[in-house]
């Protein structure tokens, strides 16, 4: 399930970007602010655009599986971030307000924030 979410969210990103998306899912599972299972985090309403637009149903590629594995093994290029967005395509004003140079981590086309 995580590989499907990573593929749906980050298939156009480099490998580090895919690991970062997987890490955000795991960071949310480990946060008291979010549900405590991978499935509940991924399917939380409005949380991931790939669920809303059904791209989660695409077949994941090998990179997506490897990225999930790396994240599970502790690789977190976001350093604990809980949110991310593509500032070019995102419409959430709430997310755009969270971005600051002090806290943002840019990986590929995504900006990750705590």
Secondary structure in CASP SS format (residue, H / E / C, confidence):
PFRMAT SS
TARGET T0000
AUTHOR 0000-0000-0000
METHOD secondary structure of the structure
MODEL  1
X C 1.00
X H 1.00
X H 1.00
X H 1.00
X H 1.00
X H 1.00
X H 1.00
X H 1.00
X H 1.00
X H 1.00
X C 1.00
X C 1.00
X C 1.00
X C 1.00
X H 1.00
X H 1.00
X H 1.00
X H 1.00
X H 1.00
X H 1.00
X H 1.00
X H 1.00
X H 1.00
X H 1.00
X H 1.00
X H 1.00
X H 1.00
X H 1.00
X H 1.00
X C 1.00
X C 1.00
X C 1.00
X C 1.00
X C 1.00
X C 1.00
X C 1.00
X C 1.00
X H 1.00
X H 1.00
X H 1.00
X H 1.00
X H 1.00
X C 1.00
X C 1.00
X C 1.00
X C 1.00
X C 1.00
X C 1.00
X H 1.00
X H 1.00
X H 1.00
X H 1.00
X C 1.00
X C 1.00
X H 1.00
X H 1.00
X H 1.00
X C 1.00
X C 1.00
X C 1.00
X C 1.00
X H 1.00
X H 1.00
X H 1.00
X H 1.00
X H 1.00
X H 1.00
X H 1.00
X H 1.00
X H 1.00
X H 1.00
X H 1.00
X C 1.00
X C 1.00
X C 1.00
X C 1.00
X C 1.00
X C 1.00
X C 1.00
X C 1.00
X C 1.00
X C 1.00
X E 1.00
X E 1.00
X E 1.00
X C 1.00
X C 1.00
X C 1.00
X C 1.00
X C 1.00
X C 1.00
X C 1.00
X H 1.00
X H 1.00
X H 1.00
X H 1.00
X H 1.00
X H 1.00
X C 1.00
X C 1.00
X C 1.00
X C 1.00
X C 1.00
X C 1.00
X E 1.00
X E 1.00
X E 1.00
X C 1.00
X C 1.00
X E 1.00
X E 1.00
X E 1.00
X E 1.00
X C 1.00
END
